């Protein structure tokens, strides 16, 4: 059966992946309240579409930090993709390029960042973690610059590991130690990274508006409203519930993106109406990769593109930047 919704790819992935690997990507922290809320919070928002408007010639493209992408959907950083499919990050990069969108390569990529960039012509951002060895971090930054990456994404909500009970029960062994090593990071480290690179720096993992203001003050060019897919602080706010206050705090001084719980084109519309420039998807990409490699990832992105196009038309707009708060009840 051809998948017609993102959940269809999840069902296929459940069949193909070992239970411990499936649960590593599917699971969240503790009671998984935030994991569920990320999706369910979108359902509490209601759209008030406009009618009798000219909506032919729709254009889904947008720009993120100066890079044009075909739709406001990026691929979130996903670790250890060769656990899911032999081609791993290579397949995902090819799928992103085929859909003319952007992939964020994980700090825990299965393959070197340079090889991912060589696998496909599409634009790439790199997730980075600041470790105790600043020289090693500086080397990662230089490699990213030399390899043509267009931005660095600093994950700031994983200084200590969340308690993911599915992984504990399985006794999952990952290819490398993913335990954070720099729990003493502070805002000075953000300023250091900004000063260390010629690339724009995006902070990923912001929920509080005061942190958004501090991010801008310390040089961030972009902010991901994110709770790490519900894998860190359980009972944290759903990303979509935190979005509007962060957008207001930033007040146009940096671009704002969202990840967490995006499963439908209408979810994308709601995030953009609340001020996000774009969204990123994670778990659905894993399910597509497990089901059919690059073709599966392209299928996931294609479903989102189609649903977004329909939702824009039914909301009475032709471009993502025409969405605003007035369309939400």
C-alpha positions in Angstrom: 0.0 0.0 0.0 1.3 3.4 -1.0 1.7 5.7 2.1 -0.8 8.6 2.1 0.0 10.1 5.5 3.1 10.3 7.6 1.8 7.7 10.1 1.8 5.1 7.2 5.6 5.4 7.1 5.8 5.0 10.8 3.8 1.7 10.5 6.2 0.5 7.9 9.3 1.5 9.9 7.9 -0.5 12.9 7.9 -3.6 10.7 11.5 -3.0 9.3 13.4 -1.8 12.4 14.5 -3.9 15.4 12.4 -2.9 18.5 15.3 -1.2 20.3 16.2 1.0 17.3 12.6 1.9 16.6 12.1 2.9 20.2 15.3 4.9 20.3 13.8 7.2 17.6 10.2 7.0 18.6 10.6 7.4 22.4 10.6 10.3 24.7 11.6 11.1 28.3 10.0 9.7 31.4 6.2 9.5 30.9 6.5 10.9 27.3 3.9 13.6 28.1 5.8 16.2 26.1 6.3 13.7 23.3 2.5 13.4 22.9 1.8 17.1 23.6 4.0 18.1 20.7 1.5 16.6 18.3 -1.7 17.1 20.3 -1.2 20.8 20.9 -1.5 21.4 17.1 -4.9 19.9 17.3 -6.1 22.4 19.8 -5.5 25.3 17.4 -8.3 26.0 14.9 -7.9 27.5 11.4 -10.3 30.1 10.1 -9.7 29.9 6.4 -10.7 32.7 4.1 -12.8 32.2 1.0 -13.4 33.6 -2.4 -9.7 34.7 -2.7 -7.5 34.2 -5.8 -5.2 31.4 -4.9 -3.9 30.2 -8.2 -0.2 30.2 -8.9 0.7 29.3 -5.3 4.4 29.4 -4.4 5.5 27.5 -1.3 9.1 28.7 -1.3 10.8 30.7 1.5 14.3 31.8 2.5 16.1 30.7 5.7 19.2 32.7 6.5 19.4 33.8 2.9 19.0 30.3 1.4 15.9 29.7 -0.8 14.2 26.4 -0.2 11.2 25.0 -2.1 8.9 24.9 1.0 9.2 26.0 4.6 10.1 22.4 5.8 13.6 21.4 6.7 15.0 18.1 7.9 15.9 18.2 11.6 19.3 16.8 12.9 18.9 13.0 13.3 21.7 10.9 14.8 23.2 7.6 13.6 21.1 7.3 10.5 22.9 4.1 9.4 21.2 2.4 12.2 18.0 2.9 10.2 19.2 2.4 6.6 22.6 1.4 5.1 23.0 4.6 3.2 21.9 6.6 6.2 22.7 10.3 5.9 23.6 9.9 2.2 20.1 8.8 1.4 18.6 11.6 3.5 20.8 14.2 1.8 19.8 13.0 -1.6 16.1 13.2 -0.7 16.4 16.7 0.7 18.2 17.8 -2.5 15.5 16.2 -4.7 12.8 18.1 -2.9 14.9 21.4 -3.0 15.0 21.8 0.8 17.6 21.8 3.5 19.0 19.1 5.7 20.6 19.8 9.1 23.3 17.2 9.6 23.5 15.8 13.2 26.5 16.3 15.4 26.2 12.5 15.7 26.2 11.7 12.0 27.1 8.2 11.0 29.4 9.5 8.4 31.8 12.5 8.1 30.2 15.8 7.4 32.3 16.3 4.3 31.0 13.0 2.8 27.4 14.1 3.4 28.0 17.3 1.5 29.5 15.4 -1.4 26.6 13.0 -1.6 24.0 15.6 -2.8 24.0 19.2 -4.1 21.4 20.6 -1.6 22.1 23.1 1.1 23.2 21.8 4.5 23.4 23.2 8.0 25.5 21.4 10.7 24.4 20.7 14.3 27.3 21.3 16.7 27.9 20.6 20.4 30.5 22.5 22.4 32.6 20.0 24.3 35.2 20.6 26.9 37.9 20.6 24.3 37.5 24.0 22.5 40.2 23.0 20.0 38.1 20.1 18.8 35.0 22.3 18.6 37.0 24.9 16.6 38.1 22.1 14.2 34.5 21.1 13.6 33.6 24.7 12.8 36.5 25.0 10.3 35.6 21.8 8.6 32.0 22.9 8.3 33.1 26.2 6.7 35.4 24.5 4.3 32.8 21.9 3.3 30.3 24.6 2.3 27.8 24.3 5.2 25.7 27.4 5.4 24.9 27.6 9.2 25.8 26.1 12.5 23.0 24.8 14.7 24.0 24.8 18.4 21.8 22.5 20.4 21.4 24.1 23.9 18.8 21.8 25.6 20.9 18.6 26.0 23.7 19.5 28.4 22.6 16.5 30.5 20.8 13.5 29.0 17.1 13.0 29.4 15.8 9.8 31.0 14.4 7.8 28.0 13.0 4.7 29.6 12.5 2.8 26.4 16.3 2.9 25.8 17.0 1.9 29.4 14.7 -1.2 29.1 16.3 -2.2 25.9 19.9 -1.6 27.1 20.5 0.1 23.7 24.1 0.4 22.7 24.7 3.4 20.3 27.7 3.5 17.9 29.4 6.2 20.0 28.8 7.8 23.4 26.1 10.4 23.0 26.4 11.6 26.6 26.9 15.4 26.7 30.3 16.4 28.0 30.0 20.1 28.7 27.2 20.6 31.3 28.8 23.9 32.4 28.0 25.8 29.1 26.6 29.3 29.5 25.8 32.3 27.3 29.5 33.2 27.0 29.9 30.0 25.0 27.3 31.1 22.6 29.1 34.4 22.1 32.4 32.4 21.7 30.9 30.3 18.9 29.4 33.3 17.1 32.8 35.0 17.2 34.6 31.8 16.1 32.8 31.4 12.8 31.9 33.3 9.7 28.7 31.2 9.5 25.4 32.3 11.1 24.6 30.5 14.4 21.2 29.1 15.2 20.3 28.1 18.7 18.1 24.9 18.9 16.1 24.1 22.1 14.7 27.5 23.2 11.2 27.6 24.8 11.4 30.6 27.2 11.1 34.2 25.8 13.8 35.5 28.0 16.2 32.9 26.6 15.2 34.1 23.1 16.1 37.6 24.0 19.5 36.4 25.4 20.1 34.4 22.2 19.7 37.5 20.1 21.8 39.6 22.5 24.6 37.0 22.2 24.6 37.0 18.4 22.3 34.2 17.3 20.9 34.6 13.8 18.2 32.1 14.3 16.3 30.3 17.0 14.6 26.9 17.0 11.7 26.7 19.3 12.1 23.1 20.4 11.9 20.7 23.3 14.2 18.1 21.7 11.3 16.1 20.5 10.2 15.4 24.0 13.4 13.6 24.8 14.7 15.9 27.5 12.5 17.7 30.1 9.2 15.8 30.3 6.2 18.0 30.9 7.9 20.8 29.1 5.7 23.0 26.9 4.8 21.7 23.4 6.9 23.6 20.9 3.8 25.1 19.2 2.6 26.4 22.5 5.9 28.2 23.2 6.3 29.6 19.7 4.3 32.8 19.8 6.0 34.2 23.0 9.4 33.5 21.5 8.5 35.3 18.2 7.3 38.3 20.2 10.5 38.4 22.3 12.7 38.2 19.2 10.7 40.9 17.5 12.2 40.3 14.1 15.9 40.4 15.2 16.5 36.8 14.3 14.6 34.1 12.3 12.5 31.7 14.3 11.9 28.1 13.4 10.0 25.3 15.1 10.4 21.6 15.4 8.4 19.0 17.4 5.1 17.4 16.4 4.8 18.5 12.8 2.8 15.7 11.1 0.4 17.6 8.7 0.4 20.4 6.3 -2.0 22.2 8.6 0.6 22.0 11.4 3.0 23.9 9.2 0.4 26.5 8.4 -0.3 27.0 12.1 3.4 27.4 13.0 3.9 29.9 10.2 0.8 31.8 11.2 2.3 32.2 14.7 5.5 33.6 13.3 7.8 30.7 12.4 9.9 31.2 9.2 10.0 27.4 8.7 9.6 24.1 10.5 11.8 21.0 10.8 10.7 17.4 10.8 12.6 14.6 12.5 10.9 11.3 13.3 8.8 11.2 10.1 12.1 11.4 8.1 13.4 8.4 10.1 10.3 6.4 9.3 10.6 7.2 5.6 14.3 6.4 5.6 13.6 3.0 7.3 10.8 2.2 4.9 12.4 3.1 1.5 15.7 5.0 1.9 15.9 8.2 -0.1 12.7 7.4 -1.8 10.9 7.1 1.5 12.3 10.4 2.8 11.3 12.1 -0.4 7.8 10.6 0.0 7.5 12.1 3.5 8.5 15.5 2.2 6.2 15.1 -0.7 3.2 14.4 1.5 3.9 17.5 3.6 4.4 19.6 0.5 1.0 18.5 -1.0 -0.8 19.0 2.3 0.8 22.4 2.8 -0.2 23.5 -0.7 -3.8 22.4 -0.1 -4.0 24.1 3.3 -2.6 27.4 1.9 -5.3 27.3 -0.8 -8.1 26.6 1.6 -6.8 29.4 3.9 -7.0 31.8 1.0 -3.3 32.5 0.6 -0.8 31.9 -2.1 2.5 32.1 -0.2 3.7 31.1 3.2 4.6 34.7 4.1 1.0 35.7 3.7 0.0 33.6 6.7 -0.7 35.5 10.0 -2.3 35.2 13.4 -5.7 36.3 12.0 -6.2 32.8 10.5 -6.1 31.1 13.9 -9.1 30.9 16.2 
